[in-house]
């Protein structure tokens, strides 16, 4: 019975109507900002030796291959998999990434760009610094 007598709340209906009928200028600006962040991150990550970062087609994450670093050591730390790679960056530079094993690919890690450009630049600088210890 609940399926035949219930609907979306009226406030949700009004919000949906407004979202579908009002100008999208602000949304267009946000989309452009996220595109710029995405392009910047992909470009910077691909400058790092051994990193292969494809251009993502959705969401606000990059998912990139870090397997080049597996078996390498720095500061007494061995990179064995995506989890140890993430732990290394967290311990060495306070950069938080998500191990790719959580998404079915242990060769990769996931990084969000749903933050400020300044935070992205700082994080990438720290990643460059931490990974330079392996070269």
N, C-alpha and C positions, 0 to 999 in steps of 0.2 A: 504494500500500500504506500509506503513512503516514497517509492519511485514515481508514483503517479500523482501525488499531491504536493510534492515539495519542489521548490525552485531555488535558483540562486537568490541570495538576499538582495533586496531592492538597492542597497548601496553598491553592491557589486555590479548589478546591472547598470546603474547610472555611471559608475566608473568605467565600465567596459564601453558604454555608448560614447562617452567623452573621449576615451582613448582612440576609438575608431573614427570619430568624426572631426576632431579638432586638428589644427595644424601640427606637423611633426618636426618643427624646427629644432626644438630642444633634443629630441631623440636623434635627429640627424647629426647634431653637434656631438652627442655622446658616442654615436657610432664612429664618427671620424676620429675622435680622440682615442678610442679603443683600437682602431685600425693603425693609428700612428704608433701607439704603444706596442702593438703586436709586431709591426714592421721593425721597430727599433730593437726589440728583444731578439727577434730572429736574426737580424743582421749582426748584433753584438755576440750572440752565442756562437754563430757560425765562424766568427773570427778566432775562437778559442780552438787550439789544436786538439783534434780528436772528437770534437762535438759536432754532431749532425742534427740540426734542428729544422724540420720541415715547417712550412707555413701552415698554421692551423686554419681550418675552414669554418670553425664554429666556436662558441663559448669564449672564454677569456683565459685560456690556458695554452701553454706550449708544452709539448710532450716530445722530449728529445733524447737521443741516444748518447749514453755516456760510457758504453762498454769498453771504449778505448782505454779507460783508466783502470779496468779490472786487472788485478794482479800487481798493480803499482803501489809503492809505499812512499809516505811523506810523514815526517814528524812521528815516526813510529806507528803509523796507522796504515793498514792495508785496505785497499778498496777491493772488495770481493764481489759485490752485487749492488743493486740499486739502493738497498737499505743502508749499507755501509757508506756508499757515496753520499747519501743524504746526511747520515750521522757525521761524516767528516766535515761537510760544509757547515752543519749546525754547530759543531764543537769548535771549529777553527775560525769561522767568520760570522756566526749567528745568522746564517741564511737558512730559512726553512723551505724545503722542497718535499714533495711527496714521492716515495719510491714507486717506480713503475710496476713493481710486482703486484701492487694493489689494483692495477688495471690490466693485468695479464701479460705484461712485458717487462721482464726483469732487466732488460738492457737500457731502459729509459727511466727518466724522472719527469715529474710534472711540476710546472711553475706557473703561478697565476700572475696575470697582469691587471687584475682588478684593484689596483692601488695607484698612488700618485706616480707621476713621471720621476719625481725626485727619489722615491723609494725604489723604483725600478733601476734607476741609474746607480744608486748606492748598492743595491743587491748585486747587480752585474759586476760592479767594480770589485766587490768582495769575492765573487765567484772567480773572476780573472785572477785575483791575488792568490786565492787558495789553490787553484789548479796550476798556477805558474810554478809551484813548488815541486811539481812532478816532471818538469822539463829541464 
